[in-house]
Structure formats: C-alpha cells, structure tokens
Amino acid sequence: MSTGTPAADASAARPLSLVVVDAGVGDPSSSRLLAGRIAHRAVAALREQGRTATTRSIGLGPLAVDIARAIVSGHPGEDLQAAIGELAAADGVITSTPVYTAGVSGLFKSFFDVLDGDLFVAKPVLLAATAGSARHALVVEDQVRPMFAYLRALSVPTSVFAAPEDWGASALGDRIGRAAVELAALMASGVGDTIADRAWSGYQHRFGGNATRAERTAADVDFDTPLMRLAAGGAPLRKEGPAG
C-alpha cells in the first residue's frame, strides 16, 4: 500500500535489519538459543505487518580478545569494528546475556563499554537474559535496562528472562511473543529514525562516533587556525596591519 511519497514508499519496501547480540560462551548456549527464538518471532511479527527483515547474529565469545584489547587501547580490531558497524546500521537489536552471581556477563558489559553512546540513540532494543536460577530474574530490569537507558535506546517494555525451569513452560513462549511484537512494532513504525532525525542535535554526542548520523570526524577539523597551531606548539600567524 502506498504511503503517499516515493521516499516513504521506498523506505517501507526496504528490508529491515535486525541484529542479535548474545554473550553466551557455551556450546550450546542458552543465551544464544533464547535470542534465536526471539529473533524468529520478531521476524514473523514483522512479516505480519507486511515487512521483511534480515537477521545478523553477533556472538561475543569469538570477539572476547578484541573487546579486551579495545578497552585497553581504545582502538577496536577489524572484527570488532565490523560488529560495531552492523549495530550502527541496525533497525532493531536483540541482546541476550547470561547472568552470573547476580550480575550480567562481564563480556556483555565490556562489549557495550567499548561502544560510543551515539550508537543506540532512539534504536529499538529488546532485552533478554538467561540464568541457572530464577533468583536472577530481576537482573534484566535492575541492570540491563538502566544501561540501555543511559545509551538512550528505545528498550521495549517487555524483557525476557529464562531460568532452567522456564524452557518447557508456555509462559516463556507467551512472553517471547509479546516482546517480539513490541520490537517489530517499533521497527516497522520507524519511530526511532523519526526521533533521531528530529532531535539529533539536541543530544550530547561523542566526537567522531560510530553512529550512522555522526556528523563530525577528525577529517572535518580545520587544523590550520591560529588556535590549533598554538595547541600544536607553533606560533599563531600575525595579522598584518595596514602599511605605514
């Protein structure tokens, strides 16, 4: 169905990009399994709205060394930078982390510590976690949701948590379905793009960030100014006065 303008029609016809980030390190991994189930339901929900989607999975286990190096050096390696690029271009993101000792995976937290804050501005995100005990059920709301609020993401209202006893219960499937519908609705509506397009200048930004809307990089800086020459240890050029 036409939305009235060629640009809007082209946007509606474009396949949406869904990126799944999981911090599971086991094989098989319950965090990866949960994220996969959610992604399957989200793609189905998008299809019901007449939208197609491509999915890309980012497993943090193989990136662990790159993540550690990036934290120390501030420079992501090639594989990590590729993952960051996938997130920057994503229309929606599913994150899934194992919970250890009442806290999210250190690998999961370290990965998001590496990212700049602009990357998730107004981006729809679904939060999920797994654990070996239901005692960890509040970790998503207590730790993960505040982290994505700081990153200025659009976290869907329903988070998904799975303990061992949940896997065979219909309640988990119901919760996955509800969260997937919420994510699909945000992605299909384009509300994240609308917010970012109209309010981008009002946010505090990181210079040269990885977000697709990042406006300034080192290449945009004019180093040939009196202030920049002085900062580099040179003398500013004197302005010539009128001839006497």
N, C-alpha and C positions, 0 to 999 in steps of 0.2 A: 504493500500500500504506500502510495506516495505521501511524503510529509510536506510537500509544497515547494521545496527549493532543491536544485541539483546537489548543492553541498550537503544538505540534510539527508537526501536520498542516498548519496554515496557513503555517508557516514553510517547509515543504518544497514547498508549492504555489506560493509566491511566486516570480516570475521573478527570477533573479539579475542583478545589474548588473555588467557588465564594461566598464571604461573603458580606452581605448587612448591613450597619450600618446606622440607622436612629435615629435622635434626636427628633422625634415627640413625644409629650406628650398627644395629644388629642385622642379621640376615636369616630369616625375615625380620622386619622391623614393624612393630605395632603402630608406631607413629606414621610410617610410610603407608601402611595399609589403611589407616584411618583417613589420611589425606587423600588417598586414591579413591576411596568410597565417596568422600565429599565431592571431589572433582567430578566424578561420574554423575552424581546427582545434579551438580551445578550446570554441567553441560546439557543435561536433559531438560532442566528448568529453562535454560536459555532457548533451547530448541522449541519448547512450548510457546515461547514468546516470539518465535519466528527469527531467532538469531542463531548464527553458527559461531563456534568458538574453537580455537586451537589451544592445546594444553602443552605446557612445558614444565618438566619436573627438575627441581634443583635440590639434589641431595647434598647436605652439608658435610657428611662424613668424608668424601673424597677431597673436599676443599679445606679440611681442618688445618693443614700445614700452611696453606696460602693465607687463611684467616689469621693465624698466629703471627705470621710474618708481617701482614698488613697492619696489625695492631701495633707492632714494634716499630716498623719503618714508616708507616703512613702511606705506603705505596702498594696497592693490590697487584697481584700477579695476573698473568694473562687469563687464566681460567676463572679467577675470582672476578676480574673486570667484566668478563663475558656474562657471568651470572648477574652482576650489577646492571649491566645493560638490558638484560631480559626483564628485570624488575622495573627498570625505568620505563620500558615500553609497554608494560602490562596494563590491561584494563581492569584487572582484578587479581587478587592474590589470596591463596590459602596457605596458612602457616600451621605447622604441626610440630610439637616438641615433646620429647619425653620429660617426665618430671622425676627428679632425684632429690631425696631428702628435703621435701617441701619447697623445692625451687626448680626453676626451669633449667634445662640443659645449659651448661656453660658454653658449649659450642653454639647453641642457638643464640644466646645473648651476645656472644662475641661477634657473631656474624652481623647482627644489627648494630653493634657498636661501631663496626667498620663503615657502615653506610652513612652518607650525609643526610641531614634532616629534610632536605628538599625532596628526596626521592619518593616519599609517601604522602606528600601533601594532597589531601582530598582523594586518595586512592582507596577504592573498596577493598577491605581485607576481612577474611574470615579466620577466626582464631580457634585452634584445636590443640588438644594435648592428650597424652596417654600416661598411665602410671600403673605401678604394681599394686596400688591400694587406693580405695575410694577416699582415704584420708587426705589425698592430694587434690580433691575435686575443686577446691576454691582457688587453686594456683592461677588458673587462666584469668579469672576476674581480678584477683589480687595483685598479680604481677605482669601478666602479658598485656591485658587491656590498658593499664596505665602507660606502659611503654609505647604502645601504638597511639595513644592519645598525645603523648609527647611528640611523636613523629608526625602528628596532625593527619593521621589516616582516618578514613571512614570505616570504622570497625562495625560489622553487622551486629544487631542486637543479640543474636543467639550464638553463644560459643558452644563448642563440642568437646566433651571430656569422656574418656573411656578407660575404665578400670577392667581387670580381667573378667569380672562377673557381668559386665555390660555387653560383651560382644554377642551373646546369644539372645539378648533382650530386645523386644520390639521397640522399647522406648528410645534406644540409641538410634535406630533407623528413623524414627519419627523426628528426633532432634536433628539428625543429619539432613533430613528432607527440609525441615523448616529453615535451618541455617542456609542451605543451598539456594532455596527460593529467595531469601533475603539478599544473598550475594548476587544472584542472577538479576534481580530487580534493579539493584544499584548499578550493575554493569550495563544493562540494556538501556537504562534511562539516560546514561551519560551525565548524571548529576555531578560526578567527580570532576569531569572535564569542565563543566559549566562553572563550578565553584572555583577551580584553579584558574580558569581563563579570566574570570571577573575579579577575583580577589588576590591574584598572584603578587601584585605589587605591594599589597598590604602585609605580607608575611615577611618575617626576618629570614634572610637567605644566607647560605654558605657560598662564598666566592668560588666560582668555577666548579659548582656541584655537578652531580651526575644526572640530575633530573632532566627530562627532555625539554623543559621550559627554561633551563638555566640560561641566563641572558648574558653573563659576562665571564670571560676566562682571561688567562694571562695574555692571550693574543689581543685582547681588546684594550689593554692598558697602554697608555701613551707614556713611555719611559723618557721621552725627550722633552721634559719640562724642567723648569728650574728646581722645583721641589724634589722631583725624582733624581735629578743629577746630584743635588745636595745630599740626598739619602744614600746615594751610591758612593759618596766620598769625593765627588767632584765639586767644583765651584760653579754656582749658577752664572749664566751668561749675563753680562752687564748690559743694561739697556742704554743704547747710545742716545745722548741728548742732542739738541739742535746745535749746529755748528756755530761757534762764537765769531 
